[in-house]
């Protein structure tokens, strides 16, 4: 780690905390990646790790792009960096998204998941003429003022310095999976609520799945009160549920969907999709201002389009979902022997071990597809909201477990909260190697 330590010393002099995203601030210092190799990363010291971070989700295909994706990226880059004018490939990608995602007729591309959710909230407010937004406690929608809000619907408050109290006044946090709480909020504020903004599956708080019927309740409440339902599929989009995304797996259609990560093939991207009658409220066809110099960047659009085409034509989802199930099934067996109070969470190509403290039978699988089934073993112990994950042994996960897994050659997201991902570059042998590392580490009660 000598080279990583040296690089971190340099970084501390020119980058706040030595990083450009706070989650990368691993103790005592982060390892610096030199390059990716299939389902692995190699750090600046030449050490090789199985990679289940995958750039926090965008790398559905892993680090080695297929020839068709590489050719598309190189062609777009060699033609010119960008133009400040439309290109055909952004139309192609928009058509692909609209063709496969049930709720989407029209798309506006932006540059990040944060920009997508910020723009979606503005669009919902402009479309409805209302100000208040309902969000889920423990949900994450990027670094925007309207959702950096803690507390509850009776006492919302900024979760970060620099966010004015006035922003928090218009945000109503409720516990995920609590139908009674969200119904009460609509009863008290229904005429002022522009939208409910939620991840279909909470992916930035340890992975929390909806209980069967929860999103249908949100859909009904929004319809009854004239509010919009926004699904933040920045993490789940084109990863869970295949090309139809998590909303396809749930069978619930939102009014707006935000995308990021996979839809850009590993390059910076965000998007807002929905029915034409809503999305056309964006300028220039409507009055809700939205614009960006780098929006629809041709290299990103080419990477995203060819990544999704490759996934559609080469059984990528079957492969990653099967590996994900192999991994989760193996983890449940390991936990049953060594840590039965811990919980295996996830579906498809997402997974996480949550260090729940009293999860009796938590190693059982209570999921029916992407939703929690109350009739299945382990349902009562499975996390229902962000608070359940926050109550887990998060310090043990970060301070002891993560370093031990890294020492065993497995790169995981560096705390209890972010999801982990399988890519198409991983193999069954990679999964078995990862399971061996988990068993070795958990057997020592790390």
N, C-alpha and C positions, 0 to 999 in steps of 0.2 A: 504493500500500500504506500510505498515511499513516494511514487510519482503522484498519486492522488492527493496525498497529504501536501506535497509541494504545490500542486495546482490549487488546492483549497486555500493555502496561505496567500497565494497571489490573488485569488478571487476575493478574499476578505478585504483587500485593499481597494477594490473597484466595484464590487457588487454588494448590496446590503445583505448581510448574513452570509455572503459568499455564494448566493444562489439567485436565480431569476424566478423561482416559484417556491413558496415557503415549504411545501411538502417535501422538497428535496433536501432540506436541512437535517440530514441524518446525523446522529451522534456517534462518535465524537466529530466525525466529518464524513461527507459523502464520498463514495468512490466515483471517479470520473470515467465515463464510458468512452472507449476509443472507437469501437465499431460494433455493429450487430452482425450475427451470423446465424441465419435460420431462426431457430427458437432459442438462441443464446445471445448474450452480450459479452463482450470482452473489454475489460477495463484498461486504464492507462498503464497498469503494471503487467498486463498480459494475462490476468486471471480471467477464467471463463465461467459464466454462470448461466444456468437455466433461467430464462426470462419469462416470468408470469406477470410482469408489469405491462409490457407491450405498449409503452408510451402512454400509460393510463387508458388504454382501450383502442386507439385508432388502428393498431397493426393487426388487423384480422388475418392477414396473410403472413405475418412474421416479418423478419428483417430482410429476407432475400425476395425481392419482388419478382414475380414471373416475367418472362421475356416480354409479353404483350404490355404489361404495365410499365416496365422500364422503357420500352420503345416509345410509348405514348408520352411519358414524362420528358424523355430526351428530345423528342420531336417538338413538344410545346416550348421547352426551354430554349432550344436552338433557334426557333422561329422568332423569338424576341421575348424579353422578360415580361412586359405588360404594355397595354396600349391606351388605357383610358377610353376604350370603346368596346362594344360587345364582340364576342367571338362565338362561333358555332358550337364549340364544345360545352359552353355553359347552358345552351339550349338543350343539347343532347342529354346532359346530366339531369336537368330539370325534368325533361320528359321521362327519363328512367325512374326518377323518384315518384313522379306523379302516376306512372303506370303501375307501380308495385305497392305503394303505401295506401291503404284503404281510404283515409280521410283527405288525401292531398290531391288537389287539382292544379295548384299554382304554387311556385316556390320563389322566395327571395333569398339569394345567397349573400352571406356576410363572411366575417373572418375568424370568428371564434364562437364557442358555445356561449360565453358571456354575452357577446354582442347579439347572438340570436335570441336569448331569453330577454335581454333588455328591450330589444325591438318588439318582441312578441307582447310584452307587458304594455309597451306604449301603444301598440296596435289595438290591444283589447280595450284599453282605456279610451282611445280615440273612437273606436267602433261603437262602444256602448255608451259613451258620454259619462262614464262613472270612474271613480278613483280607486276604490279599495280592491286589494288582491288578497285572496286566501292562499296561504302556503302551508307546507307540512313541516312541523318541527323535525329537524334532522335532515330535511331535504337540502340539496345544494343546487343553485342555479347560477353559479358564477359570481364574479366580483362586481355585483351591481347593487346600487343603493336600495332598491325596492325589496330586495330579498336578503340583504345582510341584516336581518332582524331577528332578535331573540325574544324570549318571553312567551306570552300567550295572547289570545284575542282580547283579553281584558287589560293587558299591560304589555303591549308591544314596545320594544325599545331597540335601538341600534346595537348590533353585535360587534361593531368595530368603531374606534375613533375615526372621525372624519365623515361619518354618515349623520346628517342632520336629523333631529328628532321628528321633523315634519315628514320625512320619508317614512319613518316607522309608523306614524299615525295612520297611514293608509294601508298597512300590511297587517293581516290577521293570521297569526300562526295557530295551527291546530295540530293535535297529535295524529300522525298517520294511522290509518285503520280504525279510527274512532268515529263511527257514523253519528253518534249522538252529539259529539262536540261540533262537527261541521254543520249538522242540522241546526244547532242552537245559534251558530254564527250567522247562518242565513236567516234565521228567524229574527235576529236582532238587526242585521245590516243588509238584508237581501236587496233592497232597492239601490244600495250604494256599491254593490260588489260587481266589478267588471269581469273578474275571472277567478277561477281556481287554477293554480299553477302547481303541478305535481309531477314527479317522476313516476312512471308506471311501476317501477321497482326502485326503491331507494338504493342507489349505487355508490353513494359517497359516505355512507354511514354503516358500513359493515355488510351490506346487502340485506334489505328488509323487503319481503314479498307482501303483496296485498292479500288480505283475507278475501276469500271468495265473496263477491258481491259488492266489495267496497267501491270500486271504480264505477260500477253501475249506479250506486247511490250518488256519487259525485255527478255523474251524467244527468241523473234525474233532477237533482237540486239545481244544477245550472239551467236546465231546460225550464224548470218551473219558475225561476226567478229572472230569466233573461240574461244570465251571465254566460261567459265563454269557459269552456274546459280546455286547458292547455296541458298537453303532455310534453314534458321535457325528456326527449329521447336522445339527448346528447350522448349518453353512455349506451343505452339499449338499442338505439337506432341502427339497423342493419347488422346487429350482433345477436339480439334475442328475437326469436320469431322469424328468422331469415329475412327475406326481402320485404315482408309485410311488417317487420319490426314488432315491438312488444305489443302495440295496439292490435295487431293482427292476431297474436297469440291470446290476448285477453278477450277479443271480440267486442271491444268498446272503441268507438270512434270519437276522438276529441275534435274540437273546433279548430285548434291550431296545434302544430307540432314543431318543436325545435330539434334541430339535428346538429351534429358535430362529429369529430373523431373519424369513424369509419367512412363517412360520406366524402371525406377529403383524401382518403387513401394514405393517411399519415402526414399530410401537409395541413397548414393552418386553414380552418374552415368553420363555418356555421351556416345554418339555413333555417328559415321559417317557412312552413308549408301549411296549406289548408284549402278550404273551398275558395273559388275565385271571388265570390261575393264578399269575402272578408279580406283576403290578401290584397285585393285590388284597392283597398283603402290606403295602402302605402303610396307615397308619391312615386312617380308623377301621375298615376291614374287616379289617386285619391289625395286626401289632405294630411295624412299622418306622415310626417317627415321621416325618411330613412334613406341613408346614402353612405357610400364608402369608396374611397379611391381603389382599394385592392379587392373589393367584392367581385366574386366571379373570376378570380385570378386564373388565367388559362392553364398554368402548370397544375394548380390544385384541382381544377375541374377535370383535366385529363387524367390525373392520378385517381381521383374518385370514381370517374366513369369506368375506367378499365379495371379497377379493383372490384367494383360491383359486378361488372360483366363477367370477370373471371370467377367470382364467387358463385354466380348464377349458373355458369356453364361447367363447373368442375367439382360439384358436390362438396364444396367447402363447408357448408353448414352441417351436413351430415357428419363430416370428419371432425370438426371442432366440437360439436355437441356430443358426439360419442366419446371423445377424449375427456370432455368435461364431466360426463357421467362416470367414466372410469375413475377419474380423479376423486370426485365426491364420494362415490361408493367405497373406494379404498380408504378415504379419510374417515368415513363413518365407522368402518371396521377398526381403524387405529384408535379412534376416540373411545369406542366402546370398551377397549382394553385398557387404555392408558389415561384417558381424561373424559369420562362419561358426562361430566357436567358441561363440556364444551359443545358448541353447535357448528355443524357444517351448513353453510348457506350457499345459495346460488342455483342457477339453472342454465342450460345451454352451455356456452363457453365462459360463463362467469362463475367464480367460486371464492369462498372465504371461510376460514375457521375463526369463529367468534369465541373469545374466552369468557363465555357466560359462566356465572359463578354457581348457579344452582339449577342447571338445565337438566333435570332428571329426564331421561329418555330423549335428550336433545339430539343425540346422534341418529335418531330415526328420521326418516324422510316423510315429512307431513305435506309435501307439495303435490298438487295435482296440476301438472304443467307449470305455469308461472304463479299460481295462487296457492295460498295456504288452505288446506282442507281441514275443517274442525273435527272431522270424523277420524283422522289419521293419527297414529301414535306420534308423540312428540309435539303435537300442536300447542299445548299449553306452555311448553318451554321455549318454543321458537320465538325470536324477537318480533314484536309487533310494531315497534316504532323506534325512532332515534334514541329515545331515552333508555330503552332496553339495551341498546348497544353501548351507549355511554356508561351504563352501569356495569359493563363487563370489565374484566381485569386488563384494562388498556395499557397500564404501565408495564405489566409483565410482558404483554405482547410486543411492545415497542422496545423495551430495554433489554429483555433476555431472549425472547423467541426470535425476533427478526435477526439480530446479530448471529444467533446460532444457526439459523437457516442459511444465512449468507456464508458462514464458515463452511457449511455443508454443500455450498455450490448452487444455492437456489436464491434467485433475486425476486423478492416479494415487495409489494407496496409497503412503505416503511412504517405504517401504523395500523391500528385496529380498524380504521374506518374505510379506506378506499378499497374498491373491488379489485380482484385479480382476474386475469384473462388467459385463456388458452388460444393459441394461434394455429393456423393451418400448417405452419412449419414444424409444430411439435409432433412427436411420434408416440406410439404406445410405450416405447422404451424410455422416452423422456418422462412420461407420466410415472412409470414404475420407479425411475430414479428419484423423482420428486417424492413419491410415497415413502421410499426407503429413508429419505432425509427427514420427512415429517415423523416417521416412527422412531428414528434414532433420537431426535430432539425431544419429542413428547414423552418418550420412555424415561427420560431424565427429569421429567416434570418441569421443564423449562417454561 
